[in-house]
């Protein structure tokens, strides 16, 4: 596989490898917080307004602003102290004033996923979801709220008190918890942390479309999507990808596009329908394994440049991607 932009391709994260810390004063959050990046369709409803508007890079956000993302859309928020956090697709949240004047603002996650990572000291974060409230002191965790309000918390490092009207638990790094309406929180070991946060890892656009064996008909049907991909506009390429494509080459291309927006499970499902020996599919499977820092066994010999001809390694904590 031919790799594009191989320098500094990060393990998650904000694409810039910035520290992820959610700790800030109410005044700083209200006055100087900014939208750092937007991908595809990200919306904001300013405090006191009723209509949403497109969120813009460098736009200042305030307490009571509501931010949401659509399908295939993500965003990054940078706070006044240069803390940042990553927002998944189909997410809606609001920054609220703290319950006590001397406390930090409250994160109200209504639906979707938020990921936090700090390379520095543990960070205090208070949050609220439709089914739970919590106070975290940690350096890395992921918070998810389903459409029915069910809450999942994966605590990679730190400690948390998680509660609702039905009960309370204490958690520590390496544990995960789930909360459903009317039931006390339940915790269990976090066995595969990389899999939990895979949506926010960075999957570079490594497929060389010239090495995918498209038929003449596929090239015609996919021409708009292929043109956008070759121009570097991955989201436009995915948006213009036509539905119900069943050919092997089209499936490989579709899987690569899904990876580029963090829809890893869907990409894996597509790849599972393809022959193990198909070169571009092998390359994408190897990419997923490399990003998740997992062992991967080749099932067929290398035959083309698109067939993963380089070994990929990823340094989990320094966010350095290298090719050898």
C-alpha positions as CSV (number, residue, x, y, z in Angstrom):
1,X,0.0,0.0,0.0
2,X,1.2,3.5,-0.8
3,X,1.1,5.7,2.2
4,X,0.1,9.3,2.1
5,X,1.2,12.0,4.6
6,X,3.2,9.5,6.6
7,X,4.8,12.1,8.9
8,X,3.2,12.6,12.3
9,X,0.0,10.7,11.7
10,X,-1.3,10.6,15.3
11,X,-2.8,8.1,17.6
12,X,-6.0,10.0,18.1
13,X,-6.7,12.9,18.6
14,X,-7.3,16.1,17.5
15,X,-5.1,15.5,14.5
16,X,-2.6,17.8,16.1
17,X,-1.5,15.5,19.0
18,X,-2.5,18.2,21.5
19,X,-3.0,17.4,25.1
20,X,-6.6,16.6,26.0
21,X,-7.6,18.0,29.4
22,X,-11.0,19.1,30.5
23,X,-10.3,21.4,33.4
24,X,-11.2,25.1,33.3
25,X,-12.7,27.9,35.2
26,X,-16.2,29.1,34.5
27,X,-15.0,32.5,33.5
28,X,-12.4,31.1,31.1
29,X,-15.0,28.7,29.6
30,X,-17.5,31.5,29.1
31,X,-15.1,34.0,27.6
32,X,-12.4,32.3,25.6
33,X,-13.3,28.7,24.7
34,X,-13.1,28.0,21.0
35,X,-14.0,25.5,18.3
36,X,-10.6,24.1,17.2
37,X,-11.7,21.9,14.3
38,X,-14.9,20.9,12.5
39,X,-15.4,17.9,10.2
40,X,-18.5,18.0,7.9
41,X,-21.7,19.2,9.7
42,X,-21.2,20.7,13.2
43,X,-23.8,23.0,14.6
44,X,-24.1,25.5,17.5
45,X,-27.1,27.0,19.2
46,X,-25.8,30.1,21.0
47,X,-27.0,30.7,24.5
48,X,-30.4,32.3,24.5
49,X,-31.0,31.5,20.8
50,X,-33.5,29.0,19.3
51,X,-32.0,28.4,15.9
52,X,-28.8,26.5,15.2
53,X,-26.1,27.8,12.9
54,X,-23.0,26.2,11.4
55,X,-20.1,26.0,13.8
56,X,-16.9,27.6,12.6
57,X,-13.3,27.1,13.3
58,X,-12.0,29.6,15.9
59,X,-15.6,30.5,16.9
60,X,-15.8,31.4,20.6
61,X,-18.2,29.3,22.7
62,X,-19.9,30.3,25.9
63,X,-21.7,28.7,28.8
64,X,-25.1,27.5,27.7
65,X,-24.1,27.2,24.1
66,X,-25.3,23.9,22.6
67,X,-23.1,22.0,20.2
68,X,-24.1,19.0,18.0
69,X,-22.6,16.9,15.2
70,X,-24.4,15.0,12.4
71,X,-23.5,11.7,10.8
72,X,-19.9,11.5,9.6
73,X,-19.1,14.7,11.5
74,X,-16.7,15.4,14.4
75,X,-15.3,18.4,16.2
76,X,-12.6,19.5,18.6
77,X,-13.1,22.1,21.3
78,X,-10.2,24.0,22.8
79,X,-10.7,25.8,26.1
80,X,-9.1,29.0,27.4
81,X,-6.3,27.0,29.2
82,X,-5.6,25.2,25.9
83,X,-7.4,22.1,27.1
84,X,-9.2,20.2,24.3
85,X,-11.6,17.3,23.9
86,X,-12.9,15.3,20.9
87,X,-16.5,15.1,19.9
88,X,-17.9,12.1,18.0
89,X,-20.6,12.0,15.3
90,X,-24.2,12.3,16.3
91,X,-23.3,14.0,19.6
92,X,-25.1,16.8,21.4
93,X,-23.8,18.5,24.6
94,X,-23.9,21.7,26.5
95,X,-21.5,23.4,28.9
96,X,-23.4,24.5,32.1
97,X,-22.5,26.6,35.1
98,X,-21.3,24.6,38.1
99,X,-23.7,23.8,40.9
100,X,-21.4,25.7,43.3
101,X,-19.6,29.0,42.4
102,X,-16.2,27.6,43.2
103,X,-16.6,24.5,41.1
104,X,-15.8,23.9,37.4
105,X,-18.5,24.0,34.8
106,X,-20.7,21.0,34.3
107,X,-20.6,18.9,31.1
108,X,-24.1,18.0,30.0
109,X,-23.9,15.2,27.5
110,X,-27.3,14.5,26.0
111,X,-26.4,11.9,23.4
112,X,-23.2,10.7,21.6
113,X,-19.6,10.3,22.6
114,X,-16.8,12.5,24.0
115,X,-13.2,11.4,24.5
116,X,-10.7,13.0,26.9
117,X,-6.9,12.5,27.2
118,X,-4.4,14.3,29.2
119,X,-0.6,13.8,29.2
120,X,-0.3,16.0,32.3
121,X,-1.7,15.8,35.8
122,X,-5.1,14.2,36.5
123,X,-8.1,16.4,35.6
124,X,-11.3,17.0,37.6
125,X,-14.4,16.7,35.4
126,X,-18.0,16.8,36.4
127,X,-20.7,15.5,34.0
128,X,-24.4,14.8,33.7
129,X,-26.2,12.5,31.3
130,X,-29.9,11.5,31.1
131,X,-29.3,8.5,33.5
132,X,-26.3,9.4,35.7
133,X,-24.1,12.1,37.2
134,X,-20.4,11.7,37.8
135,X,-17.2,13.4,39.1
136,X,-14.0,12.2,37.5
137,X,-10.4,12.7,38.4
138,X,-8.4,11.2,35.7
139,X,-6.3,11.5,32.6
140,X,-8.1,9.4,30.0
141,X,-11.7,8.4,29.6
142,X,-14.6,8.1,27.2
143,X,-18.2,9.0,27.9
144,X,-21.0,7.7,25.7
145,X,-24.8,8.3,25.8
146,X,-27.2,6.2,23.7
147,X,-30.4,7.5,22.1
148,X,-32.4,5.9,25.0
149,X,-30.2,7.7,27.6
150,X,-28.2,4.7,28.5
151,X,-24.7,5.8,29.7
152,X,-21.4,4.1,29.3
153,X,-18.1,5.3,30.8
154,X,-14.8,3.8,30.0
155,X,-12.1,4.9,32.5
156,X,-8.7,4.2,31.1
157,X,-6.9,6.1,33.9
158,X,-8.1,7.8,37.0
159,X,-11.0,7.5,39.5
160,X,-14.7,8.4,39.4
161,X,-17.8,8.5,41.5
162,X,-20.8,7.5,39.3
163,X,-24.3,7.7,40.6
164,X,-28.1,8.1,40.0
165,X,-31.2,7.8,42.1
166,X,-30.8,4.0,42.2
167,X,-27.3,3.8,43.5
168,X,-23.6,4.7,43.4
169,X,-20.3,3.1,42.5
170,X,-16.6,4.0,42.7
171,X,-14.5,3.3,39.7
172,X,-10.8,3.2,39.0
173,X,-8.6,3.1,35.9
174,X,-9.1,-0.1,33.8
175,X,-12.8,-0.3,34.5
176,X,-16.0,0.5,32.6
177,X,-19.5,1.1,33.7
178,X,-23.0,1.1,32.2
179,X,-26.1,2.8,33.5
180,X,-29.7,2.3,32.3
181,X,-32.8,4.2,33.4
182,X,-34.1,3.1,36.8
183,X,-31.1,0.9,37.6
184,X,-28.0,1.5,39.6
185,X,-24.7,1.8,37.8
186,X,-22.8,-1.4,37.1
187,X,-19.1,-1.8,36.5
188,X,-16.8,-4.4,34.9
189,X,-13.2,-4.7,33.8
190,X,-12.2,-2.7,30.7
191,X,-10.6,-5.5,28.7
192,X,-9.9,-3.8,25.3
193,X,-9.4,-0.1,25.8
194,X,-8.2,0.5,22.2
195,X,-11.4,-1.0,20.8
196,X,-13.5,1.3,23.0
197,X,-11.9,4.5,21.7
198,X,-11.3,3.4,18.1
199,X,-13.7,6.0,16.6
200,X,-11.4,8.8,17.7
201,X,-8.2,7.3,16.5
202,X,-6.7,8.6,13.3
203,X,-6.9,6.4,10.2
204,X,-5.1,8.1,7.3
205,X,-6.2,7.9,3.8
206,X,-3.6,5.3,2.6
207,X,-5.4,3.6,-0.3
208,X,-4.1,4.4,-3.7
209,X,-7.2,4.1,-5.9
210,X,-5.1,3.4,-9.0
211,X,-4.2,0.1,-7.4
212,X,-7.8,-0.9,-6.8
213,X,-9.1,-3.1,-9.7
214,X,-12.2,-1.1,-10.5
215,X,-14.3,-2.2,-13.4
216,X,-15.2,0.3,-16.1
217,X,-18.7,0.4,-14.8
218,X,-17.5,1.0,-11.2
219,X,-15.2,3.8,-12.3
220,X,-18.2,5.5,-13.9
221,X,-20.6,5.0,-11.0
222,X,-18.0,6.1,-8.5
223,X,-16.4,8.9,-10.5
224,X,-17.6,11.8,-8.3
225,X,-16.5,10.0,-5.1
226,X,-13.2,9.0,-6.6
227,X,-12.5,12.6,-7.8
228,X,-13.2,14.0,-4.3
229,X,-10.9,11.3,-2.7
230,X,-8.1,12.1,-5.1
231,X,-8.6,15.8,-4.3
232,X,-8.2,15.1,-0.6
233,X,-11.8,15.8,0.4
234,X,-12.6,12.6,2.2
235,X,-15.9,13.6,3.6
236,X,-17.2,14.7,0.2
237,X,-16.0,11.4,-1.2
238,X,-18.0,9.5,1.4
239,X,-21.0,11.8,1.0
240,X,-21.1,11.2,-2.8
241,X,-20.4,7.4,-2.5
242,X,-23.5,5.8,-4.1
243,X,-25.5,3.3,-2.1
244,X,-25.9,-0.4,-2.7
245,X,-22.5,-1.1,-4.2
246,X,-21.7,-4.8,-4.1
247,X,-18.5,-5.2,-6.1
248,X,-15.3,-6.1,-4.2
249,X,-13.4,-3.0,-5.3
250,X,-16.2,-0.7,-4.4
251,X,-16.5,-2.3,-1.0
252,X,-12.7,-1.8,-0.4
253,X,-13.0,1.9,-1.3
254,X,-16.1,2.3,0.8
255,X,-14.3,0.7,3.8
256,X,-11.4,3.1,3.4
257,X,-13.8,6.1,3.4
258,X,-15.6,4.8,6.5
259,X,-12.3,4.5,8.3
260,X,-11.4,8.1,7.5
261,X,-14.4,9.3,9.5
262,X,-13.9,6.9,12.4
263,X,-16.7,4.4,11.5
264,X,-14.4,1.5,12.2
265,X,-17.1,-1.1,13.0
266,X,-18.8,-0.5,9.7
267,X,-15.5,-0.7,7.8
268,X,-14.7,-4.0,9.5
269,X,-18.1,-5.4,8.6
270,X,-17.4,-4.6,4.9
271,X,-13.9,-6.0,5.0
272,X,-15.3,-9.2,6.6
273,X,-17.3,-9.9,3.4
274,X,-14.2,-9.7,1.2
275,X,-11.7,-12.5,0.4
276,X,-8.8,-12.7,2.9
277,X,-6.3,-12.6,0.0
278,X,-7.6,-9.4,-1.7
279,X,-4.7,-7.1,-1.5
280,X,-6.3,-3.7,-0.8
281,X,-8.5,-5.3,1.8
282,X,-5.5,-6.8,3.5
283,X,-3.8,-3.4,3.6
284,X,-6.8,-1.9,5.4
285,X,-7.0,-4.8,7.9
286,X,-3.3,-4.2,8.6
287,X,-3.9,-0.5,9.0
288,X,-6.6,-1.1,11.6
289,X,-4.4,-3.5,13.5
290,X,-1.5,-1.0,13.5
291,X,-3.7,1.9,14.8
292,X,-5.1,-0.3,17.5
293,X,-1.6,-1.6,18.4
294,X,-2.6,-5.2,17.8
295,X,-0.8,-8.1,16.2
296,X,-1.8,-8.9,12.6
297,X,-0.9,-12.0,10.6
298,X,-0.7,-11.7,6.8
299,X,-2.8,-14.3,5.1
300,X,-1.2,-14.0,1.7
301,X,2.2,-12.8,0.3
302,X,2.7,-9.2,-0.8
303,X,2.0,-8.8,-4.5
304,X,1.5,-5.0,-5.0
305,X,2.6,-1.8,-3.4
306,X,-1.0,-1.4,-2.1
307,X,-0.6,-4.6,-0.2
308,X,0.9,-3.2,2.9
309,X,4.5,-3.3,1.8
310,X,5.7,-1.4,4.8
311,X,5.5,-2.3,8.5
312,X,3.4,0.1,10.5
313,X,4.0,0.9,14.1
314,X,2.4,3.3,16.4
315,X,3.6,4.7,19.7
316,X,0.6,4.7,22.0
317,X,1.6,7.5,24.3
318,X,3.7,9.8,22.2
319,X,1.3,9.9,19.3
320,X,4.1,9.3,16.7
321,X,3.3,7.3,13.6
322,X,6.2,5.9,11.7
323,X,6.8,3.7,8.7
324,X,9.7,1.3,8.2
